[in-house]
Amino acid sequence: MTVARAHRASTSMATRSRRARASDRRLATKKTVVSRARQHRADDDDDAKAASKIDECVARLAAVALSACVACVSPVAALIDAPSASAALSNPNTRLPRNAAAALRRAVPAVNEETRAVQIKLEDAAYLLRIPQRKPWSTMSKDVEESRVILSEKRADVFGPVRPEDRADAEDAYGTVSDALERLSVAASTQDFDTFDVQVARALDALSRLQIAQAPGLPFQIPAKYADLPKLVGRAEVEIKVRNRDGTNFGLLNGEKLETATLEITVDGYNAPITAGNFIDNVRKGVYRGAPMRRSETAILGGSTDASKPSIPLEIKSSDSFDPLYRAPLDVQNGEAIPSIPLSINGSVAMARSADGQSDKDQFFVYLFDKRSAGLGGLSFEEGEFSVFGYVTKGEEYLGSIGTNAEIVDVRVLRGADKLLNAGDVPVPVDTDFPAESNAE
């Protein structure tokens, strides 16, 4: 009996010992599981924080990329129906011309739907050529072929608006466009980038000359209160010769120092007829001959302000309007369309602002545009604030060498003087029998 009890007691103790050890193992396992769960939650929290930071960085990078690409909006994107924008960042019109030639080309009034259709197709083809990825040659080839068909089948309509005196220029331009389109067709079929680039620019330039021949006057009426002011009903070209008074030269030409720089300005009366007319009238009168040119950080000022002369109205035509706006700037930075001849191109020429907020009668400036300091959409912060009336189309390379104490040696109208209406009288020197006074005793 005693032995049996002892055996049962021993067995019971062994069983309790096994149960205790099992309980300890379960408790240890539970603690391990809880510890691991807590560690996983901590890891998850860290991952979530890291993911949040990554998402924030990605969002910032996307915002920067969006800002950088606003000026490169594709033609297709412009057709998408988007909500109205309150800033220039989302304004599709912030797609600026690349240079003065492109700006002047786009600013010619489209009085003929056939040449306008060809211009749109060729501008699109030139744009598609600039995309960095694989070129859509089939689309570009289609634009070229459709342009050829329009010009060949609608030839009579193309020459309909051309005046007899402009017929020869129009025929020459038409021939150049046709030849360039033939070469473009071959270049597109062979995917020849360089030839396509050269010929599409050639075709667009010649097409611009054809459109000018189709538009002998202004497509809109100037307000009656400004009807008597000088106005330019077309385009003119002005040559300005500049020298630095301190003797600084403009580089070398044929091995010799270039003491005088020659600038050629294309003056546009289609989009700023009063401002352009005033400038051409000043050139004719000799206002700028011997006048100072002074370089500042962002512009080169030409001529001087004469407080005794009345100002002329501020005149800005937006790219989505039919005629210019007078006496008020455009609020481009808050979403209004950019001017049809924008300031945000290096070498743009505009009149300075007068004391009353309008345009000065005499003083003009050549704008030195730096894209690195531009605002949203690549626009100058001064865009829409001045009456731009043309661009430096030859001699742009000399702008950087014009100093703070330069002068206009000579200035003259090369072409387009016949487009000036209401011109003022040009002072004529009068011979006299009395010699100039002398300081000699």
ABEGO torsion letter per residue (X at the ends): XAAAAAAAAAAAAAAAAAAAAAAAAAAAAAAAAAAAAAAAAAAAAAAAAAAAAAAAAAAAAAAAAAAAAAAABBAAAAABBBBBBABAAABAAABBBABAAAAAAAABBBABAAAAAAAAAAAAAAAAAABABBBBAAAAAAAAAAAAAAAAAAAAAAAAABBAAAAAAAAAAAAAAAAAAAAAAAAAAAGBAAAAAAAAAAAAAAAAAAAAAABABBABBBBAAAAABBBBBEBBBBBBBBBBAAGBBAEBBGGBBBABBBBBBBBBAAABAAAAAAAAAAAAAGAABGBBBBBBAABBBBEBBBAABBBBBBBBBBAABABBBBGBBBBAAAGBBBBABBAABBGBBBBBBBAAGBBBAABBBBBBBBAAABBBGGBBAABGABBBAEBBABGAAAAAABBABBBBABBBBABGAAABBGBBBBBBBBBBABBBBBABX
